[in-house]
């Protein structure tokens, strides 16, 4: 097992396969940003498979493919098939903005992808356009339908409430998720880069107190993935709500995950700069033992907690460069 210096077991790797995206969500990528990693610096599928296999041998069982928009990576279903077949991989999921799902949903399901998270911040076309930089609502809706048709169940909708922009859309999103059987997850804005730092966050701890009576929500102990969300369920079982609260109520004491960027940088905390670059080792053809030793050394660098509230300006890398 991978245990950090604070006694936390690391059992979840979020793996970026590209930092590029076809949208420009306000909290993720600055408008006009062009400093994406060169494809020549991306980890190859062989290298990604080696890293996942090493983490799996060390007791990590949950893996999520992220970006940028991961479905912009050519032949991604092939990588899904390779990772899903590795010993020790029990949960393989993907976070997407949904625009490419009409093309790839069935192939992903056939390749062995288990779960999907789809980002959608509103059901209003003008709001989606304002937040994502494109009129992408129809594509996302088509993608969700394609995912359902492919057999994906309990799809999660990731919504980032931004005060003054889309917080008034939450009730409509709840109704949509109830009708479709989706799980809604609300995520507080994180101060990653100039974009995240320029937006206020919506306090979800206060929100759950206000909204629970309306939907008869009760805390749930069900497991819907290995991430940081806390879940509530309606009394009739028709609706599940997850909250991710890095600003109003951080969950660092139970953090079980690390992130690998597309260039092979292993980030130990979303809100700190601690990292280790695995790419030189992989490029040099290191042994499995050396790779595992490097991962163990990296885990020892994992900090106790982020400082989003105390030092919101300190993380200059944008979310897309870090990996979802």
Buried (B, 14 or more C-beta within 10 A) or exposed (E): EBEBEEEBBBBBBBBBBBBBBBBBBBBBBBEEBEEBBEEEEBBEBEBBBBBBBBBBBBEBBBBBBBBBBBBBBEEBBEBBBBBBEBEBBBBBBBBBBBBBBBEBBBBBBEBBBBBBBBBBBBBBEEBBBBBBBBEBBEBBBBBBBBBBEBEBEEBBBBBBBBEEBBBEBBEEBBEBBBEEEBBBBBBBBBBBBEBBBEBEBBBBEEBBEEBBEEBEBEEBEEEBBBBBBBBBBBEEEEBBBBBBBBBBBBBBEEBBBBBBBBBBBBBBBBBBEBBBBBBEBBEEEBEEEEBBBBBEEBBEBBBEBBBBEEEBEBBEBBBBBBBB
